[in-house]
Amino acid sequence: FTDENAERMRQVYGEFCSHHNDAVGFFKELLQNNKRFQNFVKQQSNNSLVRRREIPECILLVTQRITKYPVLLERILKYTQEGTQEHADLQEALARVRDIIAAVDLRVSEYEQGQRLQDVWNRTESRSAAKLKSGHVFRKQDLMRPGRVLKHQGALLWKTATGRLKDVLALLLTDTLVFLQEKDQKYIFAAVDQKPPVISLQKLIVREVANEERGMFLISASTAGPEICPEEEEDDTSESEDEKRAAEARVQKIHKLQESLLSRDQQICSGLEEKLQLYGEFFALRWKMDASLLESRIRVQPRAADEAPPHAAGLLAAALQETT
């Protein structure tokens, strides 16, 4: 549970446990819609190695495995003599595995909060926006800005100036408090008494309401507002988050393909160098020449991904110079 092993366990278990529900849901979807998969699962259920366990149960066993290590170590510690090196090592192992479990729990919590924010974002009306007193506009895509993480969400009642109560959904982000209202099964930014539905957490004061157990006032002394994108007159329809992600995925794929092409060019050059070396040795033996006098060298090397290709005029000039 130390060094590289500990870090690997954090990453692997964190990734696996975070997607536990996604994996089970995907399995159930396949089982319902794919006849071939249904037959495969039915056939494998009779396998003695499976012990009649279904796939969701097997996934659950993996997620529960790491939580059993502390119980095992505690039992071993119970029967280990105190003051010995073995006892000290077990105590250290117990502390470290608890740290790993805490890190995995944090990873799972962050992923679940991200999924909740994504669900809210998917249900938010695309054209909905909140204009703040600073003149800035907070749009739907600002909910998913890099570095902005959902910390908590919950339903609240917003008391209007006339004393009426409005149902709102509150999103507590890392730097912002956002209030949404549901309309036609979609979320829009709350519009109550012309007050901003987006409040910066900087210089935000929270005060309890007298004689009310769950009531509170929110007083914002910040004039700058949250970090948001200013409104642009010419661009009234911002690029959707899905389009941005698709563009980023295309760029990443292009970079990977460029790296693969460069790696393949290097492999080809390496093979040609070996072939030239063999030719040099062959001619040296055939014509009884000194091998050191033969220079085997590739004249064209692979280019880097960002390097401009050589111009044809330069190649022709170099070829003419070699032939003269």
MONOR-V735317 format. One record per helix or strand of 2 or more residues. SS is the DSSP state (~ for helix, > for strand). FROM is the first residue (numbers start at 1). TO is the last residue. Records with the same first field share a line. If there is no record, write none. Layout:
SS = FROM-TO  FROM-TO
This chain:
~ = 3-18  20-33  35-44  55-78  85-123  140-144  241-286  291-293  312-323
> = 129-131  137-139  150-159  165-173  176-183  186-189  198-200  204-208  216-220
